[in-house]
Amino acid sequence: MSETHDAPVPYSEIPDGDALPEYSNQSATAIPTPTVSPTISPTSISLQHTYSLRNNSGRIWLSLLFRSRAQDIKHMPLFFDRDTLTGEVHLDLDKAETLKGLTIGITAATTAVGQEEEQFLDVLEPVWTPGGSATSEKLKGKYTWPFSIRLPVDTSVSLTPKSTPQRYPLPPTFSERASPAYIDYKLVATVRRGGLRVNNKLSTSFVYLPRSIADPPSLMRTIAYQQNTPLLGPKEDPPGWKVYPEVTIQGKLFDARSVSVFCTVRIQDQLTYASNSPMPLSLTLRGTDAQALDLLAKAPAVYLRRVVAIGSEATDESVARRSNNTFISTVAKAVFWADQTAGAGEEGAPTLAKTLQGELFVPKGMKPTFSFPRFAVKYELVMLAPQIPGFVPTNASEPILFERITVTLAGAPGVVARSHVPPGYVAPVEADYNVATGFLENGNQRFVHHHGGSWA
């Protein structure tokens, strides 16, 4: 009799069709037309899943039945934080067998490629125990026992073997192609046997998503979204924007002369964005060289990057990044267009100025930001010196601007976040699909049981 039931195909959708993280290899993606920011669906726990074990003759003798929020039986079972997993365990024994009990449990663990699994959650509930004071009992025939087990919202973890355990919110499921690490949740039914006989386990992985919601935009921006009107700029809607100190872009133009262009960047003040939603931007370039302004205004380099950190220092922002524990990939690039409402510039500013409107679309299916011992996923907005023909920046590798961004599972309730990119604009996808390469070069390349794909 076998141990673990094979999992179904990876889960690819959440209620209402908001896809879970999955990357495509296309070279460019059209900016979406007016879009609704994803919200957490009230879809009930209604889809039934059934998993079974068979004996040597192929006869089903143990079954696990439960319901989840998944919308298709081909997808992984799905649960949110604070959900209760309810179902039944069916036992069908054609001959008498001595059993010590039957339990249902939820386990979760992180696994870095080439390392042993580290369990951080183990919730166990009895489903059946022998009657009276007996430690075992003989059973024969068909039995059905209900179970109910609640998902906790946090767990206790020790950072080192000798440190005091601390409470941390449960992280979401994490599993994707070429990932340096995984987070896996399982529902496990265990038949405990007496004597020297081995226990039987029937288990399946499921998707766990703690609910996270983006902060609401400013009142004026919310009204603009509701009325489908242009977004107001920093002057008209000061609470809606974060304005960064002016920075300088330096370099050589056409290998002939050195130029300096002054740049002011503005982004939506909330700094939290749901996946599948737009991030409004505004950018002003100032200087005395008209040719340099025209050239740099054509290709501002503003990106959203994902940072996956693993190991004992994953949650420590002060530790220097290393190639064997930090994996950075670009997930989106902003597009810009001329701001037709902008004036000629403020008094006292350089004579020449160009103001651009912009938008960075947080891709559908981005995994939410989380920080957990030995595993963290973060996002950062960076502006780099433009890489364009005719201009060689003085420092091409260091970001001109850096801001930490939080990506959430859902948008602010009641807010329809619409894209304002003019028709015809295309944002190139520059994602790095081999974020685990550096880790594999330093490890023994031992992939445990995890399979590729989206959430698993």
MARDO-979558 format. One line per field, with one value per residue (C-alpha): residue number from 0; residue in one letter; x, z, y. Coordinates in nm, 4 decimals. Each point is the difference from the previous one (the first is absolute). Example, Ala and Ser with C-alpha at 12.3 -4.5 7.8 and 13.67 -1.06 7.14 Angstrom:
BEGIN
seq	(0 / 1)
type	(A / S)
x	(1.2300 / 0.1370)
z	(0.7800 / -0.0660)
y	(-0.4500 / 0.3440)
//
This chain:
BEGIN
seq	(0 / 1 / 2 / 3 / 4 / 5 / 6 / 7 / 8 / 9 / 10 / 11 / 12 / 13 / 14 / 15 / 16 / 17 / 18 / 19 / 20 / 21 / 22 / 23 / 24 / 25 / 26 / 27 / 28 / 29 / 30 / 31 / 32 / 33 / 34 / 35 / 36 / 37 / 38 / 39 / 40 / 41 / 42 / 43 / 44 / 45 / 46 / 47 / 48 / 49 / 50 / 51 / 52 / 53 / 54 / 55 / 56 / 57 / 58 / 59 / 60 / 61 / 62 / 63 / 64 / 65 / 66 / 67 / 68 / 69 / 70 / 71 / 72 / 73 / 74 / 75 / 76 / 77 / 78 / 79 / 80 / 81 / 82 / 83 / 84 / 85 / 86 / 87 / 88 / 89 / 90 / 91 / 92 / 93 / 94 / 95 / 96 / 97 / 98 / 99 / 100 / 101 / 102 / 103 / 104 / 105 / 106 / 107 / 108 / 109 / 110 / 111 / 112 / 113 / 114 / 115 / 116 / 117 / 118 / 119 / 120 / 121 / 122 / 123 / 124 / 125 / 126 / 127 / 128 / 129 / 130 / 131 / 132 / 133 / 134 / 135 / 136 / 137 / 138 / 139 / 140 / 141 / 142 / 143 / 144 / 145 / 146 / 147 / 148 / 149 / 150 / 151 / 152 / 153 / 154 / 155 / 156 / 157 / 158 / 159 / 160 / 161 / 162 / 163 / 164 / 165 / 166 / 167 / 168 / 169 / 170 / 171 / 172 / 173 / 174 / 175 / 176 / 177 / 178 / 179 / 180 / 181 / 182 / 183 / 184 / 185 / 186 / 187 / 188 / 189 / 190 / 191 / 192 / 193 / 194 / 195 / 196 / 197 / 198 / 199 / 200 / 201 / 202 / 203 / 204 / 205 / 206 / 207 / 208 / 209 / 210 / 211 / 212 / 213 / 214 / 215 / 216 / 217 / 218 / 219 / 220 / 221 / 222 / 223 / 224 / 225 / 226 / 227 / 228 / 229 / 230 / 231 / 232 / 233 / 234 / 235 / 236 / 237 / 238 / 239 / 240 / 241 / 242 / 243 / 244 / 245 / 246 / 247 / 248 / 249 / 250 / 251 / 252 / 253 / 254 / 255 / 256 / 257 / 258 / 259 / 260 / 261 / 262 / 263 / 264 / 265 / 266 / 267 / 268 / 269 / 270 / 271 / 272 / 273 / 274 / 275 / 276 / 277 / 278 / 279 / 280 / 281 / 282 / 283 / 284 / 285 / 286 / 287 / 288 / 289 / 290 / 291 / 292 / 293 / 294 / 295 / 296 / 297 / 298 / 299 / 300 / 301 / 302 / 303 / 304 / 305 / 306 / 307 / 308 / 309 / 310 / 311 / 312 / 313 / 314 / 315 / 316 / 317 / 318 / 319 / 320 / 321 / 322 / 323 / 324 / 325 / 326 / 327 / 328 / 329 / 330 / 331 / 332 / 333 / 334 / 335 / 336 / 337 / 338 / 339 / 340 / 341 / 342 / 343 / 344 / 345 / 346 / 347 / 348 / 349 / 350 / 351 / 352 / 353 / 354 / 355 / 356 / 357 / 358 / 359 / 360 / 361 / 362 / 363 / 364 / 365 / 366 / 367 / 368 / 369 / 370 / 371 / 372 / 373 / 374 / 375 / 376 / 377 / 378 / 379 / 380 / 381 / 382 / 383 / 384 / 385 / 386 / 387 / 388 / 389 / 390 / 391 / 392 / 393 / 394 / 395 / 396 / 397 / 398 / 399 / 400 / 401 / 402 / 403 / 404 / 405 / 406 / 407 / 408 / 409 / 410 / 411 / 412 / 413 / 414 / 415 / 416 / 417 / 418 / 419 / 420 / 421 / 422 / 423 / 424 / 425 / 426 / 427 / 428 / 429 / 430 / 431 / 432 / 433 / 434 / 435 / 436 / 437 / 438 / 439 / 440 / 441 / 442 / 443 / 444 / 445 / 446 / 447 / 448 / 449 / 450 / 451 / 452 / 453 / 454 / 455)
type	(M / S / E / T / H / D / A / P / V / P / Y / S / E / I / P / D / G / D / A / L / P / E / Y / S / N / Q / S / A / T / A / I / P / T / P / T / V / S / P / T / I / S / P / T / S / I / S / L / Q / H / T / Y / S / L / R / N / N / S / G / R / I / W / L / S / L / L / F / R / S / R / A / Q / D / I / K / H / M / P / L / F / F / D / R / D / T / L / T / G / E / V / H / L / D / L / D / K / A / E / T / L / K / G / L / T / I / G / I / T / A / A / T / T / A / V / G / Q / E / E / E / Q / F / L / D / V / L / E / P / V / W / T / P / G / G / S / A / T / S / E / K / L / K / G / K / Y / T / W / P / F / S / I / R / L / P / V / D / T / S / V / S / L / T / P / K / S / T / P / Q / R / Y / P / L / P / P / T / F / S / E / R / A / S / P / A / Y / I / D / Y / K / L / V / A / T / V / R / R / G / G / L / R / V / N / N / K / L / S / T / S / F / V / Y / L / P / R / S / I / A / D / P / P / S / L / M / R / T / I / A / Y / Q / Q / N / T / P / L / L / G / P / K / E / D / P / P / G / W / K / V / Y / P / E / V / T / I / Q / G / K / L / F / D / A / R / S / V / S / V / F / C / T / V / R / I / Q / D / Q / L / T / Y / A / S / N / S / P / M / P / L / S / L / T / L / R / G / T / D / A / Q / A / L / D / L / L / A / K / A / P / A / V / Y / L / R / R / V / V / A / I / G / S / E / A / T / D / E / S / V / A / R / R / S / N / N / T / F / I / S / T / V / A / K / A / V / F / W / A / D / Q / T / A / G / A / G / E / E / G / A / P / T / L / A / K / T / L / Q / G / E / L / F / V / P / K / G / M / K / P / T / F / S / F / P / R / F / A / V / K / Y / E / L / V / M / L / A / P / Q / I / P / G / F / V / P / T / N / A / S / E / P / I / L / F / E / R / I / T / V / T / L / A / G / A / P / G / V / V / A / R / S / H / V / P / P / G / Y / V / A / P / V / E / A / D / Y / N / V / A / T / G / F / L / E / N / G / N / Q / R / F / V / H / H / H / G / G / S / W / A)
x	(0.0000 / 0.1387 / 0.0836 / -0.0881 / -0.2564 / 0.1310 / -0.1013 / -0.2206 / 0.1289 / 0.1231 / -0.2653 / -0.0215 / -0.2984 / -0.1518 / -0.3696 / -0.1222 / 0.2844 / 0.2805 / 0.2932 / 0.2539 / 0.3652 / 0.1124 / 0.2467 / -0.0202 / 0.3004 / -0.1461 / 0.2248 / -0.2607 / -0.3368 / -0.2595 / -0.0988 / -0.3534 / -0.2925 / -0.2041 / 0.0286 / -0.1644 / 0.2389 / -0.0348 / -0.2035 / -0.0175 / -0.2974 / -0.2670 / -0.0156 / -0.1008 / 0.1855 / -0.2068 / 0.2077 / 0.0505 / 0.3341 / 0.0475 / 0.3293 / 0.0411 / 0.2426 / -0.0253 / 0.1270 / 0.2158 / -0.3011 / -0.1086 / -0.2896 / -0.0617 / 0.0207 / 0.0655 / -0.1547 / 0.0296 / -0.2851 / -0.0086 / -0.1084 / 0.2048 / -0.0282 / 0.1416 / -0.2211 / 0.1131 / 0.0674 / 0.3177 / 0.1453 / 0.1674 / -0.2295 / 0.0006 / -0.0414 / 0.0314 / 0.1157 / -0.2409 / -0.1796 / -0.1152 / 0.0660 / -0.2941 / -0.0651 / -0.0129 / 0.2362 / -0.1349 / 0.1474 / -0.0927 / 0.1702 / -0.0831 / 0.1649 / 0.0501 / 0.3009 / 0.1359 / 0.0215 / 0.1170 / -0.1777 / -0.0601 / 0.1057 / -0.0336 / 0.2703 / 0.1262 / 0.3747 / 0.2091 / 0.3686 / 0.2607 / 0.2518 / 0.3047 / 0.1459 / 0.2758 / -0.1048 / -0.2227 / -0.3638 / -0.0669 / -0.3476 / -0.1611 / -0.3594 / -0.1469 / -0.3637 / -0.1469 / -0.3552 / -0.1331 / -0.2625 / -0.0474 / 0.1450 / -0.0634 / -0.2871 / 0.0416 / 0.3499 / 0.1202 / 0.3065 / -0.1040 / -0.3081 / -0.0837 / -0.2072 / -0.1659 / -0.2453 / -0.0912 / 0.0380 / -0.0504 / 0.1322 / -0.0431 / 0.2851 / 0.0458 / 0.3368 / 0.0583 / 0.2897 / 0.1878 / 0.1110 / 0.3498 / 0.2541 / 0.2934 / 0.3496 / 0.3486 / 0.2591 / 0.2773 / -0.0071 / 0.0663 / -0.2111 / -0.3432 / -0.2848 / -0.1857 / -0.3380 / -0.0111 / -0.2954 / -0.0316 / 0.1572 / -0.1813 / 0.0653 / 0.3017 / 0.0969 / 0.1075 / 0.2397 / 0.3702 / -0.0774 / 0.2836 / -0.2470 / -0.3564 / -0.2764 / -0.2389 / -0.3187 / -0.1543 / -0.3121 / 0.0930 / -0.2178 / 0.1961 / -0.1094 / 0.1968 / 0.0742 / 0.1085 / 0.3093 / 0.2788 / -0.2279 / 0.0639 / -0.2645 / -0.1805 / -0.0245 / -0.2274 / 0.0958 / -0.0450 / 0.1539 / -0.2252 / 0.0358 / -0.0016 / -0.0444 / -0.0092 / -0.2280 / 0.1737 / -0.1646 / 0.1578 / -0.0407 / -0.2670 / 0.1171 / -0.0658 / -0.3576 / 0.0591 / 0.1546 / -0.2871 / -0.2476 / 0.2004 / -0.0138 / -0.3744 / -0.0748 / 0.2575 / 0.1660 / 0.3726 / 0.1992 / 0.0906 / 0.3663 / 0.2041 / -0.1062 / -0.3734 / 0.0148 / 0.2952 / -0.1150 / -0.0050 / 0.3674 / 0.3391 / 0.2552 / 0.3653 / 0.2944 / 0.1417 / 0.2777 / 0.2628 / 0.0541 / 0.3517 / 0.1693 / 0.1520 / -0.2162 / 0.1026 / 0.3502 / 0.0439 / -0.1029 / -0.0840 / -0.3566 / -0.1972 / -0.3775 / -0.1963 / -0.2860 / -0.2931 / -0.2075 / -0.3452 / -0.1945 / -0.3313 / 0.0399 / -0.1480 / 0.2956 / -0.2232 / -0.1383 / -0.2031 / 0.1202 / -0.1752 / -0.0248 / 0.1619 / 0.2567 / -0.0304 / 0.3273 / 0.1093 / 0.3453 / 0.1556 / 0.3340 / 0.1780 / 0.3196 / 0.1695 / 0.0712 / -0.3103 / 0.1428 / 0.0771 / -0.3490 / -0.1651 / 0.2103 / -0.0445 / -0.3728 / -0.0456 / 0.1069 / -0.0194 / 0.1136 / -0.2378 / -0.0428 / -0.1762 / 0.2359 / -0.0748 / 0.2488 / -0.0103 / 0.2191 / 0.0724 / 0.2105 / 0.0512 / 0.0329 / -0.3053 / -0.1916 / 0.2988 / -0.0033 / 0.3421 / 0.1893 / 0.1801 / -0.1542 / 0.1880 / -0.0565 / -0.0599 / -0.2796 / -0.1618 / -0.1651 / -0.1139 / -0.2173 / -0.1652 / -0.3757 / -0.1262 / 0.1166 / -0.1825 / -0.1156 / -0.0053 / -0.1711 / -0.0014 / -0.2066 / -0.2148 / -0.1161 / 0.3499 / 0.1204 / 0.3389 / 0.1518 / 0.0129 / 0.1654 / 0.3653 / 0.0225 / 0.2298 / -0.1187 / -0.0980 / -0.2301 / -0.1984 / -0.2726 / -0.1173 / -0.2892 / 0.0706 / -0.1363 / 0.1484 / -0.2449 / 0.0515 / -0.0406 / -0.2865 / 0.0983 / 0.2856 / 0.0535 / -0.0767 / 0.2743 / 0.0871 / 0.2819 / 0.0540 / 0.3043 / 0.2385 / -0.2290 / -0.1232 / -0.1483 / 0.0335 / -0.0513 / 0.1877 / -0.0594 / 0.3272 / 0.0992 / 0.3217 / 0.1942 / -0.1499 / 0.1702 / -0.0595 / 0.2119 / 0.1897 / 0.0172 / 0.2550 / -0.0902 / 0.2738 / -0.1336 / -0.2216 / -0.0344 / -0.0969 / -0.3679 / -0.0738 / -0.3126 / -0.1021 / -0.3284 / -0.1342 / -0.3444 / -0.2529 / -0.1960 / -0.3295 / -0.2465 / -0.2862 / -0.0714 / -0.1717 / -0.3716 / -0.2234 / 0.2847 / 0.0056 / 0.3639 / -0.0024 / 0.2974 / 0.0505 / 0.2605 / -0.0893 / -0.0905 / 0.2892 / 0.2598 / 0.1811 / 0.2007 / 0.2873 / 0.0192 / 0.3551 / -0.0452 / 0.2929 / -0.1268 / 0.3190 / 0.0102 / 0.1242 / 0.3064 / 0.2438 / -0.1368 / 0.0192 / 0.3622 / 0.0725 / -0.2207 / -0.0273 / -0.3027 / -0.2139 / -0.3610 / -0.2238 / -0.3591 / -0.0966 / -0.1165 / 0.0190 / -0.2894 / -0.1960 / -0.1220 / 0.0349)
z	(0.0000 / -0.1124 / 0.1718 / -0.1827 / -0.2708 / -0.3115 / -0.0091 / -0.2790 / -0.2559 / 0.1467 / 0.1036 / -0.2593 / 0.0992 / 0.3046 / 0.0221 / -0.2683 / -0.2282 / 0.1632 / -0.0878 / 0.2505 / -0.0793 / -0.3297 / -0.2519 / -0.3780 / -0.2297 / -0.2372 / -0.0902 / 0.0368 / 0.1611 / -0.1008 / 0.2831 / 0.1067 / -0.0732 / 0.2981 / 0.2624 / 0.3249 / 0.2876 / 0.1332 / 0.3120 / 0.2301 / -0.1165 / 0.2449 / -0.1806 / 0.2517 / 0.0925 / -0.2283 / -0.2465 / 0.1217 / -0.0333 / 0.0429 / 0.0513 / 0.0582 / 0.0818 / -0.1593 / 0.1287 / -0.1971 / -0.1882 / -0.1082 / 0.2419 / 0.1635 / 0.3770 / 0.1218 / -0.1363 / 0.0931 / -0.1008 / 0.0635 / -0.1596 / -0.0934 / -0.1752 / -0.3262 / -0.3051 / -0.2015 / 0.1117 / -0.2114 / 0.2195 / 0.3353 / 0.3015 / 0.1116 / 0.3461 / 0.1492 / 0.3468 / 0.2819 / -0.2222 / 0.1581 / -0.1899 / 0.0399 / -0.1555 / 0.0575 / 0.0236 / -0.1419 / 0.1050 / -0.1753 / 0.1397 / -0.1539 / 0.2906 / 0.3673 / 0.0729 / 0.3266 / 0.0037 / 0.2673 / -0.1375 / -0.2920 / -0.0131 / -0.2363 / -0.0144 / -0.1792 / -0.0578 / -0.1692 / -0.0769 / -0.1853 / -0.2206 / -0.1568 / -0.2953 / 0.1216 / 0.3655 / 0.2334 / 0.0470 / 0.3001 / 0.1439 / 0.1576 / 0.0507 / 0.1343 / 0.1117 / 0.0969 / 0.0889 / 0.0907 / -0.2341 / 0.1696 / 0.3140 / 0.1538 / 0.2446 / 0.3763 / 0.1361 / -0.2855 / -0.1944 / -0.3139 / -0.1543 / -0.2802 / -0.2814 / -0.2999 / -0.2539 / -0.1041 / 0.2232 / -0.0523 / 0.2391 / -0.0396 / 0.0740 / 0.0452 / 0.0310 / -0.0001 / -0.1704 / 0.2475 / -0.1038 / 0.1460 / 0.1257 / 0.2402 / -0.1504 / 0.1512 / -0.2078 / 0.1492 / 0.1969 / 0.3275 / -0.0562 / 0.1517 / -0.2429 / -0.1395 / -0.1690 / -0.3739 / -0.2399 / -0.2223 / -0.3417 / -0.3265 / -0.2065 / -0.2231 / -0.2870 / -0.3493 / -0.2722 / 0.0817 / 0.3490 / 0.2538 / 0.2755 / 0.0584 / 0.2560 / 0.0037 / 0.2011 / 0.0386 / 0.1416 / 0.1400 / 0.1158 / 0.2018 / 0.0870 / 0.3090 / 0.0280 / 0.2928 / 0.0514 / -0.2496 / -0.2913 / -0.1862 / 0.0142 / -0.3215 / -0.1152 / -0.2610 / -0.0760 / -0.2574 / -0.0421 / -0.0001 / -0.0779 / 0.3007 / -0.0545 / 0.2918 / -0.0980 / -0.0561 / -0.1281 / -0.1539 / 0.1735 / -0.1584 / -0.2349 / 0.0739 / -0.0108 / -0.3228 / -0.1719 / 0.1164 / -0.1530 / -0.3236 / -0.0159 / 0.0703 / -0.2644 / -0.2487 / -0.0251 / -0.0246 / 0.3205 / 0.1666 / 0.0316 / 0.3099 / -0.0032 / -0.0066 / 0.2237 / 0.2418 / 0.2358 / -0.2932 / -0.0902 / 0.1515 / -0.1490 / 0.0151 / 0.0240 / -0.3342 / -0.1264 / -0.2665 / -0.3065 / -0.1361 / -0.3058 / -0.3397 / -0.2999 / -0.3390 / 0.1394 / -0.0480 / 0.3095 / 0.3649 / 0.1050 / 0.3226 / 0.0156 / 0.3207 / 0.0662 / 0.2435 / 0.0451 / 0.1557 / 0.0799 / 0.1625 / 0.3686 / 0.1372 / -0.1060 / 0.0108 / -0.3188 / -0.0812 / -0.2717 / -0.3285 / 0.0758 / -0.1268 / 0.1797 / -0.1171 / -0.0471 / -0.0896 / -0.1068 / -0.0794 / -0.1770 / 0.0129 / -0.1511 / -0.2391 / -0.2833 / -0.2172 / -0.1881 / 0.3250 / 0.1343 / -0.3176 / 0.0017 / 0.3692 / -0.0112 / -0.2538 / 0.2299 / 0.3776 / 0.1642 / 0.2906 / 0.1024 / 0.2561 / 0.1290 / 0.2142 / 0.2658 / 0.1357 / 0.3086 / 0.1684 / 0.2903 / 0.3546 / -0.1102 / -0.2247 / 0.2147 / 0.0888 / -0.2178 / 0.1259 / -0.1304 / -0.3339 / -0.2818 / -0.1295 / -0.3163 / 0.1933 / 0.2203 / -0.1892 / -0.3403 / -0.1829 / -0.3111 / -0.1934 / -0.0222 / -0.1648 / -0.1724 / 0.0028 / -0.3143 / -0.0343 / -0.2273 / -0.0259 / 0.2620 / -0.2108 / 0.3075 / 0.1206 / -0.0209 / -0.1076 / 0.3444 / 0.3306 / 0.0516 / 0.0922 / -0.1566 / -0.2966 / -0.3220 / -0.1669 / 0.1516 / -0.1074 / 0.2142 / -0.0680 / 0.1293 / 0.0588 / 0.1225 / 0.1195 / -0.0126 / 0.2791 / -0.1885 / 0.0620 / 0.2278 / 0.1892 / 0.3286 / 0.2964 / 0.2111 / 0.3098 / 0.2506 / 0.1831 / 0.1705 / -0.2672 / -0.2860 / -0.1152 / -0.3172 / -0.0465 / -0.2794 / -0.0828 / -0.2425 / -0.1562 / -0.2542 / -0.1908 / -0.2379 / -0.3508 / -0.2274 / -0.3389 / -0.3139 / 0.0087 / 0.3789 / 0.2301 / 0.3678 / 0.2531 / 0.2315 / -0.1770 / 0.2750 / 0.3127 / 0.0350 / -0.0233 / 0.2073 / 0.2297 / 0.1830 / 0.1736 / -0.1331 / 0.1599 / -0.2328 / 0.1383 / -0.0895 / -0.0561 / -0.0592 / 0.2349 / 0.0376 / -0.2392 / -0.2016 / -0.3747 / -0.0890 / -0.3710 / -0.2319 / -0.1594 / -0.2582 / -0.3468 / -0.2640 / -0.1803 / 0.2741 / 0.0715 / 0.3085 / -0.0608 / 0.2362 / 0.1258 / 0.2661 / 0.0928 / -0.0039 / 0.1420 / 0.3459 / 0.1515 / -0.2224 / 0.2525 / 0.2767 / -0.2073 / -0.0798 / 0.3737 / 0.1018 / -0.0799 / -0.2309 / 0.1976 / -0.0741 / 0.2456 / -0.0980 / -0.1303 / -0.3568 / -0.2295 / -0.0825 / 0.1801 / 0.3578 / 0.1031)
y	(0.0000 / 0.3290 / 0.3273 / 0.3220 / 0.0605 / 0.1737 / 0.3672 / 0.1341 / 0.2472 / 0.3307 / 0.2464 / 0.2778 / 0.2136 / 0.1589 / 0.0857 / 0.2413 / -0.0992 / 0.2009 / -0.2228 / -0.1105 / 0.0666 / -0.1402 / 0.1416 / -0.0062 / 0.0239 / 0.2541 / 0.2921 / 0.2737 / 0.0501 / 0.2560 / 0.2307 / -0.0988 / 0.2243 / 0.1303 / -0.2660 / -0.0970 / -0.0428 / -0.3555 / -0.0483 / -0.2973 / -0.2014 / -0.1089 / -0.3346 / -0.2632 / -0.3156 / -0.2201 / -0.2054 / -0.3572 / -0.1757 / -0.3750 / -0.1843 / -0.3733 / -0.2789 / -0.3442 / -0.3310 / -0.2416 / -0.1341 / 0.3476 / 0.0328 / 0.3388 / -0.0363 / 0.3559 / 0.3206 / 0.3665 / 0.2323 / 0.3759 / 0.3277 / 0.3084 / 0.3378 / -0.1382 / 0.0474 / -0.3004 / -0.3558 / 0.0009 / 0.2728 / -0.0277 / 0.0427 / 0.3646 / 0.1523 / 0.3467 / 0.0911 / -0.0929 / -0.2543 / -0.3257 / -0.3205 / -0.2340 / -0.3375 / -0.3719 / -0.2935 / -0.3267 / -0.3336 / -0.3260 / -0.3117 / -0.3376 / -0.1820 / 0.0778 / 0.2200 / 0.1313 / 0.3798 / 0.2429 / 0.3032 / 0.2337 / 0.3674 / 0.2960 / 0.2639 / 0.3093 / 0.0275 / 0.2667 / 0.0228 / 0.2016 / -0.1759 / 0.1613 / -0.1853 / -0.2305 / 0.0220 / -0.1932 / 0.0973 / 0.2260 / -0.0467 / 0.3058 / -0.1172 / -0.3239 / 0.0107 / -0.3368 / -0.1020 / -0.3491 / -0.1441 / -0.3369 / -0.1607 / -0.3443 / -0.0169 / -0.0007 / -0.0391 / -0.2203 / 0.1118 / -0.1870 / -0.1553 / -0.2411 / 0.1495 / -0.1629 / 0.1354 / 0.3558 / 0.3056 / 0.3715 / 0.2641 / 0.3761 / 0.2399 / 0.3710 / 0.1721 / 0.3749 / 0.1736 / 0.2179 / 0.3480 / -0.0288 / -0.2493 / -0.0208 / -0.0126 / 0.0060 / 0.1817 / -0.2142 / -0.3281 / 0.1848 / 0.3114 / 0.0630 / -0.0789 / 0.3008 / 0.0296 / 0.0735 / 0.0292 / -0.3053 / 0.0636 / -0.0809 / -0.3100 / 0.0542 / -0.2271 / 0.0947 / -0.1048 / 0.0334 / 0.1255 / -0.0122 / -0.0925 / -0.1164 / 0.0295 / -0.2942 / -0.0615 / -0.3456 / -0.1595 / -0.3410 / -0.2910 / -0.2574 / -0.3540 / -0.1022 / -0.3719 / -0.2110 / -0.2087 / 0.0382 / 0.0829 / 0.3242 / 0.2743 / 0.0885 / 0.3619 / 0.1529 / 0.3595 / 0.2740 / 0.3415 / 0.3043 / 0.3699 / 0.2318 / 0.3740 / 0.2429 / 0.2863 / 0.3334 / 0.3175 / 0.3095 / 0.3339 / 0.2216 / 0.2780 / 0.3651 / 0.1272 / 0.1959 / -0.3020 / -0.2232 / 0.2472 / 0.0062 / -0.3799 / -0.0013 / 0.2646 / -0.1339 / 0.3424 / 0.0850 / -0.0275 / 0.3270 / 0.0877 / 0.0861 / 0.3662 / -0.0768 / -0.3093 / 0.0361 / -0.2828 / -0.2403 / 0.0268 / -0.0600 / 0.2391 / -0.1049 / 0.2385 / 0.1029 / -0.2282 / 0.0536 / -0.2196 / 0.0494 / -0.1407 / 0.0633 / 0.0857 / -0.1443 / -0.0456 / 0.3718 / 0.1916 / -0.0554 / 0.0809 / 0.0181 / -0.0337 / 0.0570 / -0.2400 / 0.0134 / -0.3176 / -0.0229 / -0.3183 / -0.0815 / 0.0709 / -0.3237 / -0.2261 / -0.3110 / -0.1496 / -0.3076 / -0.2326 / 0.0787 / 0.3716 / 0.3228 / 0.2144 / 0.3645 / 0.1886 / 0.3511 / 0.1120 / 0.3391 / 0.0422 / 0.3341 / 0.1273 / 0.2390 / -0.2459 / -0.0407 / -0.2982 / -0.1837 / 0.0700 / -0.1290 / -0.3169 / -0.0854 / 0.0748 / -0.2787 / -0.2844 / 0.0548 / -0.3231 / -0.0687 / -0.3638 / -0.2173 / -0.2674 / -0.3022 / -0.1067 / -0.3554 / -0.0380 / -0.3328 / -0.1188 / 0.1208 / 0.3640 / 0.0087 / 0.2491 / 0.2209 / 0.3123 / 0.1117 / -0.3045 / 0.0300 / -0.2036 / -0.3026 / -0.2015 / -0.3220 / 0.1350 / 0.2891 / -0.0328 / 0.3133 / 0.0017 / 0.2809 / -0.0547 / 0.3205 / 0.3183 / 0.3317 / 0.1771 / 0.3792 / 0.2515 / 0.3791 / 0.1805 / 0.2313 / 0.1918 / 0.0929 / 0.3573 / 0.1293 / -0.0427 / 0.1777 / 0.3352 / -0.0408 / -0.3440 / -0.0728 / 0.1599 / -0.3283 / -0.2608 / -0.3045 / -0.1547 / -0.3553 / -0.2032 / -0.3655 / -0.3266 / -0.3250 / -0.2879 / -0.2531 / -0.3292 / -0.2334 / -0.2860 / 0.1670 / -0.1787 / 0.2269 / 0.1522 / -0.2015 / -0.0366 / -0.3270 / -0.1539 / -0.1275 / 0.1071 / 0.3405 / 0.1484 / 0.3741 / 0.2518 / 0.3174 / 0.2837 / 0.1159 / 0.2591 / -0.0619 / 0.2198 / -0.0426 / -0.2518 / 0.1607 / 0.0466 / 0.3259 / 0.0314 / -0.1634 / 0.0490 / 0.0679 / -0.2704 / -0.2519 / -0.2612 / 0.1952 / 0.1004 / 0.3699 / -0.0562 / -0.2853 / -0.0625 / -0.3088 / -0.0990 / -0.2360 / -0.2294 / -0.1281 / -0.2708 / 0.2455 / 0.3652 / 0.2409 / -0.0857 / 0.1869 / 0.1551 / -0.0595 / 0.0692 / 0.0836 / 0.0129 / 0.3424 / -0.0998 / 0.1376 / -0.2612 / -0.1625 / 0.0118 / -0.3262 / -0.0868 / -0.2466 / -0.2955 / -0.0324 / -0.2666 / -0.2225 / -0.3577 / -0.1531 / 0.1547 / -0.3253 / -0.0366 / 0.1438 / -0.2177 / -0.3170 / 0.0722 / 0.0072 / -0.2931 / -0.3662 / 0.0491 / -0.2432 / 0.0937 / -0.1818 / -0.0842 / 0.3435 / 0.0347 / 0.3001 / 0.2264 / 0.2625 / -0.0365 / -0.3621)
//
